[in-house]
Amino acid sequence: MQQVTFEPISNRETWSDTVEVRRDGTLIDLSAATILLQVRSKQSKSILLSARSSDGTITIESLGVFVFTFSHPQMRALDASIAYEVGCTIEIAGVAEQLFIGNISVLDGIVE
């Protein structure tokens, strides 16, 4: 498992990020993986955003590489005054692991 800190993001834009998955330095096959990434409030622990490989909000781009995307309407649900945690799990051949946990700061995009 890795601990990560994402660059700050505005709550008025689409958030899309690319993740590489490696074992012993080698990119692994994700074609049969089940990937789940969620964003929750540090205070309430409630899940506010969720992306899954099963629903197309996480896409496998190439060997060992996936992309998650949250639309700008989804991002508007995030309040800039609250701290957020991000977690991602991956399951391959019945073996689940916590890929990473981390933090993201959300900035108020100002414009309506």
One Martini backbone bead per residue (centre of mass of N, CA, C, O) as a GRO file, in nm:
protein
  112
    1MET     BB    1   0.100   0.034   0.018
    2GLN     BB    2   0.011   0.374  -0.040
    3GLN     BB    3   0.091   0.714   0.014
    4VAL     BB    4  -0.102   1.003  -0.089
    5THR     BB    5  -0.086   1.328  -0.263
    6PHE     BB    6  -0.288   1.541  -0.404
    7GLU     BB    7  -0.354   1.777  -0.595
    8PRO     BB    8  -0.525   2.036  -0.606
    9ILE     BB    9  -0.884   2.099  -0.650
   10SER     BB   10  -1.156   2.203  -0.806
   11ASN     BB   11  -1.519   2.237  -0.767
   12ARG     BB   12  -1.523   2.340  -1.105
   13GLU     BB   13  -1.404   2.053  -1.206
   14THR     BB   14  -1.264   1.803  -1.359
   15TRP     BB   15  -1.151   1.484  -1.225
   16SER     BB   16  -0.849   1.349  -1.361
   17ASP     BB   17  -0.661   1.038  -1.323
   18THR     BB   18  -0.350   0.863  -1.319
   19VAL     BB   19  -0.268   0.509  -1.267
   20GLU     BB   20  -0.008   0.304  -1.150
   21VAL     BB   21   0.055  -0.057  -1.156
   22ARG     BB   22   0.297  -0.225  -0.949
   23ARG     BB   23   0.529  -0.509  -0.948
   24ASP     BB   24   0.845  -0.497  -0.907
   25GLY     BB   25   0.832  -0.255  -1.141
   26THR     BB   26   0.584  -0.391  -1.288
   27LEU     BB   27   0.340  -0.388  -1.495
   28ILE     BB   28   0.004  -0.484  -1.467
   29ASP     BB   29  -0.270  -0.674  -1.523
   30LEU     BB   30  -0.616  -0.521  -1.539
   31SER     BB   31  -0.847  -0.673  -1.703
   32ALA     BB   32  -0.956  -0.841  -1.418
   33ALA     BB   33  -1.005  -0.598  -1.246
   34THR     BB   34  -1.118  -0.458  -0.936
   35ILE     BB   35  -1.198  -0.112  -0.901
   36LEU     BB   36  -1.188   0.119  -0.612
   37LEU     BB   37  -1.281   0.468  -0.565
   38GLN     BB   38  -1.277   0.699  -0.279
   39VAL     BB   39  -1.446   0.983  -0.130
   40ARG     BB   40  -1.403   1.142   0.194
   41SER     BB   41  -1.480   1.268   0.485
   42LYS     BB   42  -1.301   1.321   0.769
   43GLN     BB   43  -1.533   1.382   0.965
   44SER     BB   44  -1.787   1.182   0.870
   45LYS     BB   45  -1.703   0.938   0.662
   46SER     BB   46  -1.846   1.008   0.405
   47ILE     BB   47  -1.936   0.920   0.092
   48LEU     BB   48  -1.905   1.130  -0.213
   49LEU     BB   49  -1.716   0.952  -0.401
   50SER     BB   50  -1.736   0.712  -0.686
   51ALA     BB   51  -1.523   0.463  -0.845
   52ARG     BB   52  -1.551   0.213  -1.117
   53SER     BB   53  -1.483  -0.044  -1.329
   54SER     BB   54  -1.792  -0.148  -1.362
   55ASP     BB   55  -1.904   0.170  -1.464
   56GLY     BB   56  -1.663   0.354  -1.617
   57THR     BB   57  -1.507   0.554  -1.405
   58ILE     BB   58  -1.303   0.328  -1.467
   59THR     BB   59  -1.018   0.295  -1.682
   60ILE     BB   60  -0.837   0.098  -1.898
   61GLU     BB   61  -0.555   0.200  -2.086
   62SER     BB   62  -0.322  -0.005  -1.993
   63LEU     BB   63  -0.068  -0.152  -1.881
   64GLY     BB   64  -0.110  -0.062  -1.545
   65VAL     BB   65  -0.344   0.152  -1.641
   66PHE     BB   66  -0.555   0.402  -1.486
   67VAL     BB   67  -0.869   0.592  -1.496
   68PHE     BB   68  -1.020   0.860  -1.322
   69THR     BB   69  -1.360   1.018  -1.303
   70PHE     BB   70  -1.492   1.345  -1.218
   71SER     BB   71  -1.726   1.551  -1.253
   72HIS     BB   72  -1.820   1.874  -1.208
   73PRO     BB   73  -2.088   1.807  -1.064
   74GLN     BB   74  -1.957   1.624  -0.852
   75MET     BB   75  -1.751   1.838  -0.738
   76ARG     BB   76  -1.971   2.038  -0.621
   77ALA     BB   77  -2.014   1.853  -0.356
   78LEU     BB   78  -1.754   1.988  -0.265
   79ASP     BB   79  -1.616   2.132   0.015
   80ALA     BB   80  -1.354   2.358   0.081
   81SER     BB   81  -1.376   2.326   0.418
   82ILE     BB   82  -1.298   2.022   0.368
   83ALA     BB   83  -1.156   1.724   0.435
   84TYR     BB   84  -1.001   1.463   0.228
   85GLU     BB   85  -1.028   1.121   0.142
   86VAL     BB   86  -0.842   0.859  -0.031
   87GLY     BB   87  -0.937   0.540  -0.182
   88CYS     BB   88  -0.785   0.220  -0.306
   89THR     BB   89  -0.895  -0.077  -0.462
   90ILE     BB   90  -0.780  -0.414  -0.555
   91GLU     BB   91  -0.893  -0.697  -0.760
   92ILE     BB   92  -0.722  -1.016  -0.815
   93ALA     BB   93  -0.808  -1.330  -0.814
   94GLY     BB   94  -0.945  -1.275  -0.511
   95VAL     BB   95  -0.732  -1.043  -0.445
   96ALA     BB   96  -0.715  -0.797  -0.200
   97GLU     BB   97  -0.609  -0.444  -0.208
   98GLN     BB   98  -0.451  -0.166  -0.092
   99LEU     BB   99  -0.321   0.064  -0.292
  100PHE     BB  100  -0.440   0.345  -0.159
  101ILE     BB  101  -0.387   0.637   0.043
  102GLY     BB  102  -0.527   0.978   0.098
  103ASN     BB  103  -0.518   1.325  -0.010
  104ILE     BB  104  -0.743   1.616  -0.064
  105SER     BB  105  -0.767   1.938  -0.191
  106VAL     BB  106  -1.032   2.173  -0.200
  107LEU     BB  107  -1.123   2.432  -0.412
  108ASP     BB  108  -1.277   2.723  -0.462
  109GLY     BB  109  -1.397   2.820  -0.783
  110ILE     BB  110  -1.625   3.062  -0.742
  111VAL     BB  111  -1.781   2.997  -0.977
  112GLU     BB  112  -2.111   2.915  -1.102
   0.00000   0.00000   0.00000
